[in-house]
C-alpha cells in the first residue's frame, strides 16, 4: 500500500454529496506543478465543511492508475488546519 501524507493548500475542487446512508462525504481535487490527485473522503473521516482555499492535513491510500489519468486516493485521516470561510 502506498500512502500520501502531507499538508495540502487550496483544493482546486470540492464536491460534497450524501452517501446512501444519508451521511455527508466529499471528493476533492488537489493540484500542483506535477499533476492532480483526486481524493475521496468517506463520511467516517469527513468531519467538517471544506471549501476551495482551505489548508488541510491529509493521509490517504493511493490507488494504482495508469497515466495519463489523474492519481486517485482514499482518505484515511483528514484535518482542517485553516478555513477560508472564517478568514
PyMOL Python script that loads the backbone (N, CA, C, O; Angstrom):
from pymol import cmd

cmd.read_pdbstr("""\
ATOM      1  N   UNK A   1       0.848  -1.166   0.000  1.00  0.00           N
ATOM      2  CA  UNK A   1       0.000   0.000   0.000  1.00  0.00           C
ATOM      3  C   UNK A   1       0.900   1.238   0.000  1.00  0.00           C
ATOM      4  O   UNK A   1       1.840   1.325   0.790  1.00  0.00           O
ATOM      5  N   UNK A   2       0.612   2.185  -0.880  1.00  0.00           N
ATOM      6  CA  UNK A   2       1.335   3.443  -0.938  1.00  0.00           C
ATOM      7  C   UNK A   2       0.499   4.509  -0.237  1.00  0.00           C
ATOM      8  O   UNK A   2      -0.699   4.640  -0.489  1.00  0.00           O
ATOM      9  N   UNK A   3       1.146   5.269   0.649  1.00  0.00           N
ATOM     10  CA  UNK A   3       0.450   6.319   1.385  1.00  0.00           C
ATOM     11  C   UNK A   3       0.937   7.691   0.958  1.00  0.00           C
ATOM     12  O   UNK A   3       2.115   7.888   0.658  1.00  0.00           O
ATOM     13  N   UNK A   4       0.017   8.625   0.936  1.00  0.00           N
ATOM     14  CA  UNK A   4       0.321  10.033   0.755  1.00  0.00           C
ATOM     15  C   UNK A   4       0.020  10.705   2.080  1.00  0.00           C
ATOM     16  O   UNK A   4      -1.037  10.469   2.666  1.00  0.00           O
ATOM     17  N   UNK A   5       0.936  11.542   2.563  1.00  0.00           N
ATOM     18  CA  UNK A   5       0.686  12.264   3.800  1.00  0.00           C
ATOM     19  C   UNK A   5       1.307  13.644   3.677  1.00  0.00           C
ATOM     20  O   UNK A   5       2.474  13.775   3.309  1.00  0.00           O
ATOM     21  N   UNK A   6       0.538  14.662   3.981  1.00  0.00           N
ATOM     22  CA  UNK A   6       1.096  16.000   3.929  1.00  0.00           C
ATOM     23  C   UNK A   6       0.072  17.085   4.122  1.00  0.00           C
ATOM     24  O   UNK A   6      -1.130  16.836   4.207  1.00  0.00           O
ATOM     25  N   UNK A   7       0.585  18.310   4.189  1.00  0.00           N
ATOM     26  CA  UNK A   7      -0.249  19.491   4.284  1.00  0.00           C
ATOM     27  C   UNK A   7      -0.588  19.932   2.872  1.00  0.00           C
ATOM     28  O   UNK A   7       0.302  20.075   2.033  1.00  0.00           O
ATOM     29  N   UNK A   8      -1.852  20.145   2.606  1.00  0.00           N
ATOM     30  CA  UNK A   8      -2.328  20.497   1.270  1.00  0.00           C
ATOM     31  C   UNK A   8      -3.034  21.843   1.339  1.00  0.00           C
ATOM     32  O   UNK A   8      -3.909  22.056   2.178  1.00  0.00           O
ATOM     33  N   UNK A   9      -2.647  22.742   0.452  1.00  0.00           N
ATOM     34  CA  UNK A   9      -3.234  24.071   0.420  1.00  0.00           C
ATOM     35  C   UNK A   9      -4.091  24.232  -0.816  1.00  0.00           C
ATOM     36  O   UNK A   9      -3.718  23.816  -1.913  1.00  0.00           O
ATOM     37  N   UNK A  10      -5.244  24.842  -0.619  1.00  0.00           N
ATOM     38  CA  UNK A  10      -6.101  25.252  -1.715  1.00  0.00           C
ATOM     39  C   UNK A  10      -6.575  24.114  -2.618  1.00  0.00           C
ATOM     40  O   UNK A  10      -6.148  24.023  -3.769  1.00  0.00           O
ATOM     41  N   UNK A  11      -7.455  23.242  -2.110  1.00  0.00           N
ATOM     42  CA  UNK A  11      -8.056  22.250  -3.011  1.00  0.00           C
ATOM     43  C   UNK A  11      -8.683  22.952  -4.215  1.00  0.00           C
ATOM     44  O   UNK A  11      -9.366  23.964  -4.054  1.00  0.00           O
ATOM     45  N   UNK A  12      -8.458  22.427  -5.409  1.00  0.00           N
ATOM     46  CA  UNK A  12      -8.967  23.048  -6.633  1.00  0.00           C
ATOM     47  C   UNK A  12     -10.468  22.842  -6.805  1.00  0.00           C
ATOM     48  O   UNK A  12     -11.173  23.719  -7.303  1.00  0.00           O
ATOM     49  N   UNK A  13     -10.944  21.681  -6.390  1.00  0.00           N
ATOM     50  CA  UNK A  13     -12.375  21.364  -6.489  1.00  0.00           C
ATOM     51  C   UNK A  13     -12.795  20.664  -5.203  1.00  0.00           C
ATOM     52  O   UNK A  13     -12.058  19.840  -4.662  1.00  0.00           O
ATOM     53  N   UNK A  14     -13.971  20.999  -4.728  1.00  0.00           N
ATOM     54  CA  UNK A  14     -14.553  20.335  -3.566  1.00  0.00           C
ATOM     55  C   UNK A  14     -15.996  20.003  -3.920  1.00  0.00           C
ATOM     56  O   UNK A  14     -16.778  20.887  -4.269  1.00  0.00           O
ATOM     57  N   UNK A  15     -16.339  18.732  -3.828  1.00  0.00           N
ATOM     58  CA  UNK A  15     -17.697  18.296  -4.147  1.00  0.00           C
ATOM     59  C   UNK A  15     -18.212  17.467  -2.978  1.00  0.00           C
ATOM     60  O   UNK A  15     -17.760  16.341  -2.767  1.00  0.00           O
ATOM     61  N   UNK A  16     -19.153  18.017  -2.220  1.00  0.00           N
ATOM     62  CA  UNK A  16     -19.796  17.281  -1.138  1.00  0.00           C
ATOM     63  C   UNK A  16     -21.034  16.593  -1.672  1.00  0.00           C
ATOM     64  O   UNK A  16     -21.750  17.135  -2.515  1.00  0.00           O
ATOM     65  N   UNK A  17     -21.276  15.398  -1.174  1.00  0.00           N
ATOM     66  CA  UNK A  17     -22.510  14.703  -1.538  1.00  0.00           C
ATOM     67  C   UNK A  17     -22.896  13.770  -0.409  1.00  0.00           C
ATOM     68  O   UNK A  17     -22.100  13.504   0.492  1.00  0.00           O
ATOM     69  N   UNK A  18     -24.106  13.283  -0.462  1.00  0.00           N
ATOM     70  CA  UNK A  18     -24.648  12.412   0.576  1.00  0.00           C
ATOM     71  C   UNK A  18     -24.556  10.970   0.102  1.00  0.00           C
ATOM     72  O   UNK A  18     -24.972  10.643  -1.009  1.00  0.00           O
ATOM     73  N   UNK A  19     -24.003  10.104   0.962  1.00  0.00           N
ATOM     74  CA  UNK A  19     -23.894   8.689   0.594  1.00  0.00           C
ATOM     75  C   UNK A  19     -25.243   7.993   0.778  1.00  0.00           C
ATOM     76  O   UNK A  19     -26.208   8.619   1.218  1.00  0.00           O
ATOM     77  N   UNK A  20     -25.313   6.739   0.454  1.00  0.00           N
ATOM     78  CA  UNK A  20     -26.592   6.019   0.504  1.00  0.00           C
ATOM     79  C   UNK A  20     -27.128   5.838   1.922  1.00  0.00           C
ATOM     80  O   UNK A  20     -28.290   5.477   2.108  1.00  0.00           O
ATOM     81  N   UNK A  21     -26.265   6.094   2.938  1.00  0.00           N
ATOM     82  CA  UNK A  21     -26.710   6.017   4.334  1.00  0.00           C
ATOM     83  C   UNK A  21     -27.116   7.381   4.885  1.00  0.00           C
ATOM     84  O   UNK A  21     -27.439   7.501   6.067  1.00  0.00           O
ATOM     85  N   UNK A  22     -27.100   8.406   4.038  1.00  0.00           N
ATOM     86  CA  UNK A  22     -27.502   9.737   4.464  1.00  0.00           C
ATOM     87  C   UNK A  22     -26.394  10.566   5.095  1.00  0.00           C
ATOM     88  O   UNK A  22     -26.669  11.623   5.663  1.00  0.00           O
ATOM     89  N   UNK A  23     -25.152  10.112   5.009  1.00  0.00           N
ATOM     90  CA  UNK A  23     -24.030  10.825   5.595  1.00  0.00           C
ATOM     91  C   UNK A  23     -23.297  11.647   4.537  1.00  0.00           C
ATOM     92  O   UNK A  23     -23.240  11.263   3.369  1.00  0.00           O
ATOM     93  N   UNK A  24     -22.738  12.785   4.960  1.00  0.00           N
ATOM     94  CA  UNK A  24     -22.018  13.655   4.037  1.00  0.00           C
ATOM     95  C   UNK A  24     -20.587  13.163   3.845  1.00  0.00           C
ATOM     96  O   UNK A  24     -19.878  12.864   4.807  1.00  0.00           O
ATOM     97  N   UNK A  25     -20.184  13.087   2.590  1.00  0.00           N
ATOM     98  CA  UNK A  25     -18.814  12.731   2.228  1.00  0.00           C
ATOM     99  C   UNK A  25     -18.348  13.746   1.190  1.00  0.00           C
ATOM    100  O   UNK A  25     -19.128  14.596   0.760  1.00  0.00           O
ATOM    101  N   UNK A  26     -17.083  13.663   0.788  1.00  0.00           N
ATOM    102  CA  UNK A  26     -16.580  14.652  -0.168  1.00  0.00           C
ATOM    103  C   UNK A  26     -15.592  14.021  -1.142  1.00  0.00           C
ATOM    104  O   UNK A  26     -14.949  13.013  -0.849  1.00  0.00           O
ATOM    105  N   UNK A  27     -15.497  14.642  -2.294  1.00  0.00           N
ATOM    106  CA  UNK A  27     -14.462  14.344  -3.279  1.00  0.00           C
ATOM    107  C   UNK A  27     -13.730  15.659  -3.520  1.00  0.00           C
ATOM    108  O   UNK A  27     -14.361  16.688  -3.762  1.00  0.00           O
ATOM    109  N   UNK A  28     -12.395  15.628  -3.455  1.00  0.00           N
ATOM    110  CA  UNK A  28     -11.624  16.845  -3.671  1.00  0.00           C
ATOM    111  C   UNK A  28     -10.538  16.590  -4.711  1.00  0.00           C
ATOM    112  O   UNK A  28     -10.102  15.455  -4.905  1.00  0.00           O
ATOM    113  N   UNK A  29     -10.113  17.645  -5.367  1.00  0.00           N
ATOM    114  CA  UNK A  29      -9.004  17.572  -6.320  1.00  0.00           C
ATOM    115  C   UNK A  29      -7.904  18.495  -5.835  1.00  0.00           C
ATOM    116  O   UNK A  29      -8.116  19.690  -5.632  1.00  0.00           O
ATOM    117  N   UNK A  30      -6.720  17.916  -5.651  1.00  0.00           N
ATOM    118  CA  UNK A  30      -5.532  18.675  -5.291  1.00  0.00           C
ATOM    119  C   UNK A  30      -4.645  18.740  -6.518  1.00  0.00           C
ATOM    120  O   UNK A  30      -4.591  17.795  -7.306  1.00  0.00           O
ATOM    121  N   UNK A  31      -3.946  19.858  -6.681  1.00  0.00           N
ATOM    122  CA  UNK A  31      -3.139  20.036  -7.888  1.00  0.00           C
ATOM    123  C   UNK A  31      -1.864  20.804  -7.551  1.00  0.00           C
ATOM    124  O   UNK A  31      -1.888  21.758  -6.772  1.00  0.00           O
ATOM    125  N   UNK A  32      -0.748  20.377  -8.147  1.00  0.00           N
ATOM    126  CA  UNK A  32       0.492  21.143  -8.095  1.00  0.00           C
ATOM    127  C   UNK A  32       1.144  21.084  -9.464  1.00  0.00           C
ATOM    128  O   UNK A  32       0.507  20.669 -10.433  1.00  0.00           O
ATOM    129  N   UNK A  33       2.400  21.491  -9.561  1.00  0.00           N
ATOM    130  CA  UNK A  33       3.043  21.532 -10.878  1.00  0.00           C
ATOM    131  C   UNK A  33       3.389  20.145 -11.430  1.00  0.00           C
ATOM    132  O   UNK A  33       3.853  20.040 -12.566  1.00  0.00           O
ATOM    133  N   UNK A  34       3.172  19.085 -10.652  1.00  0.00           N
ATOM    134  CA  UNK A  34       3.441  17.732 -11.147  1.00  0.00           C
ATOM    135  C   UNK A  34       2.185  17.005 -11.606  1.00  0.00           C
ATOM    136  O   UNK A  34       2.280  15.971 -12.268  1.00  0.00           O
ATOM    137  N   UNK A  35       0.998  17.534 -11.262  1.00  0.00           N
ATOM    138  CA  UNK A  35      -0.235  16.885 -11.680  1.00  0.00           C
ATOM    139  C   UNK A  35      -1.351  17.031 -10.668  1.00  0.00           C
ATOM    140  O   UNK A  35      -1.320  17.906  -9.802  1.00  0.00           O
ATOM    141  N   UNK A  36      -2.349  16.149 -10.795  1.00  0.00           N
ATOM    142  CA  UNK A  36      -3.536  16.191  -9.948  1.00  0.00           C
ATOM    143  C   UNK A  36      -3.643  14.935  -9.101  1.00  0.00           C
ATOM    144  O   UNK A  36      -3.163  13.866  -9.478  1.00  0.00           O
ATOM    145  N   UNK A  37      -4.286  15.090  -7.942  1.00  0.00           N
ATOM    146  CA  UNK A  37      -4.622  13.981  -7.068  1.00  0.00           C
ATOM    147  C   UNK A  37      -6.096  14.126  -6.724  1.00  0.00           C
ATOM    148  O   UNK A  37      -6.505  15.128  -6.137  1.00  0.00           O
ATOM    149  N   UNK A  38      -6.892  13.129  -7.089  1.00  0.00           N
ATOM    150  CA  UNK A  38      -8.315  13.110  -6.750  1.00  0.00           C
ATOM    151  C   UNK A  38      -8.488  12.251  -5.502  1.00  0.00           C
ATOM    152  O   UNK A  38      -8.079  11.091  -5.473  1.00  0.00           O
ATOM    153  N   UNK A  39      -9.105  12.840  -4.460  1.00  0.00           N
ATOM    154  CA  UNK A  39      -9.230  12.172  -3.167  1.00  0.00           C
ATOM    155  C   UNK A  39     -10.704  12.030  -2.795  1.00  0.00           C
ATOM    156  O   UNK A  39     -11.467  12.993  -2.869  1.00  0.00           O
ATOM    157  N   UNK A  40     -11.092  10.829  -2.399  1.00  0.00           N
ATOM    158  CA  UNK A  40     -12.425  10.575  -1.857  1.00  0.00           C
ATOM    159  C   UNK A  40     -12.288  10.552  -0.340  1.00  0.00           C
ATOM    160  O   UNK A  40     -11.443   9.846   0.211  1.00  0.00           O
ATOM    161  N   UNK A  41     -13.139  11.340   0.331  1.00  0.00           N
ATOM    162  CA  UNK A  41     -13.157  11.374   1.792  1.00  0.00           C
ATOM    163  C   UNK A  41     -14.511  10.837   2.237  1.00  0.00           C
ATOM    164  O   UNK A  41     -15.519  11.540   2.164  1.00  0.00           O
ATOM    165  N   UNK A  42     -14.532   9.592   2.697  1.00  0.00           N
ATOM    166  CA  UNK A  42     -15.790   8.972   3.111  1.00  0.00           C
ATOM    167  C   UNK A  42     -16.294   9.605   4.408  1.00  0.00           C
ATOM    168  O   UNK A  42     -15.537  10.252   5.132  1.00  0.00           O
ATOM    169  N   UNK A  43     -17.567   9.412   4.686  1.00  0.00           N
ATOM    170  CA  UNK A  43     -18.253  10.066   5.800  1.00  0.00           C
ATOM    171  C   UNK A  43     -17.603   9.786   7.156  1.00  0.00           C
ATOM    172  O   UNK A  43     -17.624  10.655   8.027  1.00  0.00           O
ATOM    173  N   UNK A  44     -17.030   8.605   7.357  1.00  0.00           N
ATOM    174  CA  UNK A  44     -16.434   8.291   8.657  1.00  0.00           C
ATOM    175  C   UNK A  44     -15.165   9.098   8.915  1.00  0.00           C
ATOM    176  O   UNK A  44     -14.715   9.176  10.058  1.00  0.00           O
ATOM    177  N   UNK A  45     -14.577   9.701   7.881  1.00  0.00           N
ATOM    178  CA  UNK A  45     -13.368  10.524   8.009  1.00  0.00           C
ATOM    179  C   UNK A  45     -13.706  12.005   7.847  1.00  0.00           C
ATOM    180  O   UNK A  45     -13.059  12.854   8.460  1.00  0.00           O
ATOM    181  N   UNK A  46     -14.705  12.323   7.034  1.00  0.00           N
ATOM    182  CA  UNK A  46     -15.052  13.708   6.715  1.00  0.00           C
ATOM    183  C   UNK A  46     -15.819  14.317   7.874  1.00  0.00           C
ATOM    184  O   UNK A  46     -16.956  13.929   8.140  1.00  0.00           O
ATOM    185  N   UNK A  47     -15.193  15.290   8.581  1.00  0.00           N
ATOM    186  CA  UNK A  47     -15.781  15.786   9.822  1.00  0.00           C
ATOM    187  C   UNK A  47     -15.985  17.294   9.854  1.00  0.00           C
ATOM    188  O   UNK A  47     -16.215  17.853  10.926  1.00  0.00           O
ATOM    189  N   UNK A  48     -15.908  17.971   8.709  1.00  0.00           N
ATOM    190  CA  UNK A  48     -16.090  19.423   8.686  1.00  0.00           C
ATOM    191  C   UNK A  48     -16.469  19.862   7.273  1.00  0.00           C
ATOM    192  O   UNK A  48     -16.454  19.064   6.336  1.00  0.00           O
ATOM    193  N   UNK A  49     -16.807  21.137   7.140  1.00  0.00           N
ATOM    194  CA  UNK A  49     -17.109  21.686   5.822  1.00  0.00           C
ATOM    195  C   UNK A  49     -15.808  22.162   5.197  1.00  0.00           C
ATOM    196  O   UNK A  49     -15.069  22.927   5.817  1.00  0.00           O
ATOM    197  N   UNK A  50     -15.522  21.730   4.001  1.00  0.00           N
ATOM    198  CA  UNK A  50     -14.298  22.074   3.293  1.00  0.00           C
ATOM    199  C   UNK A  50     -14.637  22.933   2.087  1.00  0.00           C
ATOM    200  O   UNK A  50     -15.590  22.646   1.363  1.00  0.00           O
ATOM    201  N   UNK A  51     -13.856  23.993   1.868  1.00  0.00           N
ATOM    202  CA  UNK A  51     -14.069  24.865   0.725  1.00  0.00           C
ATOM    203  C   UNK A  51     -12.759  25.069  -0.027  1.00  0.00           C
ATOM    204  O   UNK A  51     -11.678  24.821   0.508  1.00  0.00           O
ATOM    205  N   UNK A  52     -12.869  25.519  -1.262  1.00  0.00           N
ATOM    206  CA  UNK A  52     -11.693  25.849  -2.055  1.00  0.00           C
ATOM    207  C   UNK A  52     -10.926  26.939  -1.311  1.00  0.00           C
ATOM    208  O   UNK A  52     -11.527  27.908  -0.848  1.00  0.00           O
ATOM    209  N   UNK A  53      -9.616  26.794  -1.192  1.00  0.00           N
ATOM    210  CA  UNK A  53      -8.783  27.769  -0.500  1.00  0.00           C
ATOM    211  C   UNK A  53      -8.394  27.355   0.908  1.00  0.00           C
ATOM    212  O   UNK A  53      -7.563  28.015   1.531  1.00  0.00           O
ATOM    213  N   UNK A  54      -8.975  26.280   1.426  1.00  0.00           N
ATOM    214  CA  UNK A  54      -8.639  25.816   2.765  1.00  0.00           C
ATOM    215  C   UNK A  54      -7.262  25.156   2.785  1.00  0.00           C
ATOM    216  O   UNK A  54      -6.701  24.814   1.744  1.00  0.00           O
ATOM    217  N   UNK A  55      -6.739  24.988   3.992  1.00  0.00           N
ATOM    218  CA  UNK A  55      -5.484  24.256   4.197  1.00  0.00           C
ATOM    219  C   UNK A  55      -5.824  23.034   5.039  1.00  0.00           C
ATOM    220  O   UNK A  55      -6.433  23.157   6.102  1.00  0.00           O
ATOM    221  N   UNK A  56      -5.428  21.850   4.562  1.00  0.00           N
ATOM    222  CA  UNK A  56      -5.761  20.602   5.249  1.00  0.00           C
ATOM    223  C   UNK A  56      -4.513  19.755   5.454  1.00  0.00           C
ATOM    224  O   UNK A  56      -3.514  19.907   4.750  1.00  0.00           O
ATOM    225  N   UNK A  57      -4.592  18.855   6.442  1.00  0.00           N
ATOM    226  CA  UNK A  57      -3.601  17.805   6.600  1.00  0.00           C
ATOM    227  C   UNK A  57      -4.293  16.520   6.167  1.00  0.00           C
ATOM    228  O   UNK A  57      -5.397  16.218   6.619  1.00  0.00           O
ATOM    229  N   UNK A  58      -3.645  15.774   5.298  1.00  0.00           N
ATOM    230  CA  UNK A  58      -4.285  14.610   4.690  1.00  0.00           C
ATOM    231  C   UNK A  58      -3.368  13.404   4.720  1.00  0.00           C
ATOM    232  O   UNK A  58      -2.191  13.498   4.374  1.00  0.00           O
ATOM    233  N   UNK A  59      -3.906  12.281   5.130  1.00  0.00           N
ATOM    234  CA  UNK A  59      -3.257  10.984   4.959  1.00  0.00           C
ATOM    235  C   UNK A  59      -4.198  10.167   4.093  1.00  0.00           C
ATOM    236  O   UNK A  59      -5.378  10.029   4.414  1.00  0.00           O
ATOM    237  N   UNK A  60      -3.679   9.623   2.992  1.00  0.00           N
ATOM    238  CA  UNK A  60      -4.540   8.903   2.052  1.00  0.00           C
ATOM    239  C   UNK A  60      -3.813   7.703   1.472  1.00  0.00           C
ATOM    240  O   UNK A  60      -2.591   7.705   1.326  1.00  0.00           O
ATOM    241  N   UNK A  61      -4.592   6.676   1.144  1.00  0.00           N
ATOM    242  CA  UNK A  61      -4.072   5.489   0.473  1.00  0.00           C
ATOM    243  C   UNK A  61      -4.191   5.714  -1.023  1.00  0.00           C
ATOM    244  O   UNK A  61      -5.283   5.951  -1.539  1.00  0.00           O
ATOM    245  N   UNK A  62      -3.069   5.639  -1.714  1.00  0.00           N
ATOM    246  CA  UNK A  62      -3.064   5.867  -3.152  1.00  0.00           C
ATOM    247  C   UNK A  62      -3.528   4.634  -3.902  1.00  0.00           C
ATOM    248  O   UNK A  62      -3.120   3.516  -3.588  1.00  0.00           O
ATOM    249  N   UNK A  63      -4.386   4.840  -4.900  1.00  0.00           N
ATOM    250  CA  UNK A  63      -4.814   3.770  -5.800  1.00  0.00           C
ATOM    251  C   UNK A  63      -3.878   3.744  -6.997  1.00  0.00           C
ATOM    252  O   UNK A  63      -3.386   4.789  -7.424  1.00  0.00           O
ATOM    253  N   UNK A  64      -3.633   2.582  -7.531  1.00  0.00           N
ATOM    254  CA  UNK A  64      -2.838   2.475  -8.742  1.00  0.00           C
ATOM    255  C   UNK A  64      -3.713   2.873  -9.923  1.00  0.00           C
ATOM    256  O   UNK A  64      -4.859   2.438 -10.032  1.00  0.00           O
ATOM    257  N   UNK A  65      -3.170   3.692 -10.796  1.00  0.00           N
ATOM    258  CA  UNK A  65      -3.892   4.042 -12.014  1.00  0.00           C
ATOM    259  C   UNK A  65      -2.882   4.255 -13.132  1.00  0.00           C
ATOM    260  O   UNK A  65      -1.713   4.556 -12.892  1.00  0.00           O
ATOM    261  N   UNK A  66      -3.348   4.097 -14.323  1.00  0.00           N
ATOM    262  CA  UNK A  66      -2.483   4.212 -15.495  1.00  0.00           C
ATOM    263  C   UNK A  66      -2.441   5.642 -15.998  1.00  0.00           C
ATOM    264  O   UNK A  66      -3.489   6.269 -16.148  1.00  0.00           O
ATOM    265  N   UNK A  67      -1.246   6.178 -16.264  1.00  0.00           N
ATOM    266  CA  UNK A  67      -1.158   7.515 -16.873  1.00  0.00           C
ATOM    267  C   UNK A  67      -1.869   7.499 -18.214  1.00  0.00           C
ATOM    268  O   UNK A  67      -1.877   6.453 -18.863  1.00  0.00           O
ATOM    269  N   UNK A  68      -2.448   8.558 -18.655  1.00  0.00           N
ATOM    270  CA  UNK A  68      -2.399   9.922 -18.148  1.00  0.00           C
ATOM    271  C   UNK A  68      -3.527  10.260 -17.178  1.00  0.00           C
ATOM    272  O   UNK A  68      -3.740  11.435 -16.878  1.00  0.00           O
ATOM    273  N   UNK A  69      -4.245   9.270 -16.687  1.00  0.00           N
ATOM    274  CA  UNK A  69      -5.338   9.539 -15.752  1.00  0.00           C
ATOM    275  C   UNK A  69      -4.776  10.159 -14.465  1.00  0.00           C
ATOM    276  O   UNK A  69      -3.651   9.854 -14.069  1.00  0.00           O
ATOM    277  N   UNK A  70      -5.566  11.036 -13.808  1.00  0.00           N
ATOM    278  CA  UNK A  70      -5.112  11.620 -12.540  1.00  0.00           C
ATOM    279  C   UNK A  70      -4.961  10.536 -11.476  1.00  0.00           C
ATOM    280  O   UNK A  70      -5.689   9.544 -11.482  1.00  0.00           O
ATOM    281  N   UNK A  71      -4.024  10.730 -10.578  1.00  0.00           N
ATOM    282  CA  UNK A  71      -3.816   9.832  -9.454  1.00  0.00           C
ATOM    283  C   UNK A  71      -5.028   9.913  -8.539  1.00  0.00           C
ATOM    284  O   UNK A  71      -5.569  10.998  -8.324  1.00  0.00           O
ATOM    285  N   UNK A  72      -5.462   8.780  -7.999  1.00  0.00           N
ATOM    286  CA  UNK A  72      -6.634   8.735  -7.123  1.00  0.00           C
ATOM    287  C   UNK A  72      -6.227   8.195  -5.762  1.00  0.00           C
ATOM    288  O   UNK A  72      -5.286   7.411  -5.641  1.00  0.00           O
ATOM    289  N   UNK A  73      -6.964   8.636  -4.732  1.00  0.00           N
ATOM    290  CA  UNK A  73      -6.653   8.212  -3.370  1.00  0.00           C
ATOM    291  C   UNK A  73      -7.919   8.180  -2.526  1.00  0.00           C
ATOM    292  O   UNK A  73      -8.924   8.813  -2.852  1.00  0.00           O
ATOM    293  N   UNK A  74      -7.843   7.423  -1.427  1.00  0.00           N
ATOM    294  CA  UNK A  74      -8.917   7.357  -0.443  1.00  0.00           C
ATOM    295  C   UNK A  74      -8.358   7.867   0.874  1.00  0.00           C
ATOM    296  O   UNK A  74      -7.347   7.357   1.357  1.00  0.00           O
ATOM    297  N   UNK A  75      -9.004   8.869   1.459  1.00  0.00           N
ATOM    298  CA  UNK A  75      -8.531   9.474   2.697  1.00  0.00           C
ATOM    299  C   UNK A  75      -8.644   8.501   3.866  1.00  0.00           C
ATOM    300  O   UNK A  75      -9.664   7.834   4.041  1.00  0.00           O
ATOM    301  N   UNK A  76      -7.587   8.433   4.654  1.00  0.00           N
ATOM    302  CA  UNK A  76      -7.566   7.648   5.880  1.00  0.00           C
ATOM    303  C   UNK A  76      -7.726   8.577   7.081  1.00  0.00           C
ATOM    304  O   UNK A  76      -8.393   8.237   8.058  1.00  0.00           O
ATOM    305  N   UNK A  77      -7.105   9.757   6.995  1.00  0.00           N
ATOM    306  CA  UNK A  77      -7.187  10.761   8.046  1.00  0.00           C
ATOM    307  C   UNK A  77      -7.233  12.127   7.379  1.00  0.00           C
ATOM    308  O   UNK A  77      -6.611  12.339   6.338  1.00  0.00           O
ATOM    309  N   UNK A  78      -7.968  13.045   7.979  1.00  0.00           N
ATOM    310  CA  UNK A  78      -8.200  14.345   7.378  1.00  0.00           C
ATOM    311  C   UNK A  78      -8.422  15.360   8.491  1.00  0.00           C
ATOM    312  O   UNK A  78      -9.198  15.110   9.413  1.00  0.00           O
ATOM    313  N   UNK A  79      -7.743  16.507   8.412  1.00  0.00           N
ATOM    314  CA  UNK A  79      -7.922  17.539   9.412  1.00  0.00           C
ATOM    315  C   UNK A  79      -7.851  18.917   8.764  1.00  0.00           C
ATOM    316  O   UNK A  79      -6.921  19.205   8.010  1.00  0.00           O
ATOM    317  N   UNK A  80      -8.816  19.754   9.051  1.00  0.00           N
ATOM    318  CA  UNK A  80      -8.827  21.123   8.564  1.00  0.00           C
ATOM    319  C   UNK A  80      -7.877  21.947   9.424  1.00  0.00           C
ATOM    320  O   UNK A  80      -8.051  22.025  10.640  1.00  0.00           O
ATOM    321  N   UNK A  81      -6.867  22.569   8.797  1.00  0.00           N
ATOM    322  CA  UNK A  81      -5.907  23.400   9.519  1.00  0.00           C
ATOM    323  C   UNK A  81      -6.273  24.881   9.473  1.00  0.00           C
ATOM    324  O   UNK A  81      -6.069  25.599  10.451  1.00  0.00           O
ATOM    325  N   UNK A  82      -6.810  25.341   8.348  1.00  0.00           N
ATOM    326  CA  UNK A  82      -7.205  26.743   8.184  1.00  0.00           C
ATOM    327  C   UNK A  82      -8.327  26.818   7.168  1.00  0.00           C
ATOM    328  O   UNK A  82      -8.241  26.234   6.087  1.00  0.00           O
ATOM    329  N   UNK A  83      -9.389  27.546   7.523  1.00  0.00           N
ATOM    330  CA  UNK A  83     -10.526  27.663   6.632  1.00  0.00           C
ATOM    331  C   UNK A  83     -10.650  29.072   6.091  1.00  0.00           C
ATOM    332  O   UNK A  83     -10.518  30.044   6.835  1.00  0.00           O
ATOM    333  N   UNK A  84     -10.905  29.185   4.790  1.00  0.00           N
ATOM    334  CA  UNK A  84     -11.155  30.475   4.159  1.00  0.00           C
ATOM    335  C   UNK A  84     -12.500  31.049   4.590  1.00  0.00           C
ATOM    336  O   UNK A  84     -12.709  32.260   4.505  1.00  0.00           O
ATOM    337  N   UNK A  85     -13.412  30.200   5.050  1.00  0.00           N
ATOM    338  CA  UNK A  85     -14.737  30.659   5.463  1.00  0.00           C
ATOM    339  C   UNK A  85     -14.672  31.610   6.642  1.00  0.00           C
ATOM    340  O   UNK A  85     -15.508  32.505   6.770  1.00  0.00           O
ATOM    341  N   UNK A  86     -13.673  31.420   7.515  1.00  0.00           N
ATOM    342  CA  UNK A  86     -13.597  32.204   8.758  1.00  0.00           C
ATOM    343  C   UNK A  86     -12.469  33.220   8.727  1.00  0.00           C
ATOM    344  O   UNK A  86     -12.132  33.780   9.770  1.00  0.00           O
ATOM    345  N   UNK A  87     -11.875  33.478   7.570  1.00  0.00           N
ATOM    346  CA  UNK A  87     -10.771  34.445   7.456  1.00  0.00           C
ATOM    347  C   UNK A  87     -11.291  35.832   7.194  1.00  0.00           C
ATOM    348  O   UNK A  87     -10.505  36.772   7.070  1.00  0.00           O
TER     349      UNK A  87
END
""", "prot")
cmd.dss("prot")
cmd.show_as("cartoon", "prot")
cmd.util.cbc("prot")
cmd.orient("prot")
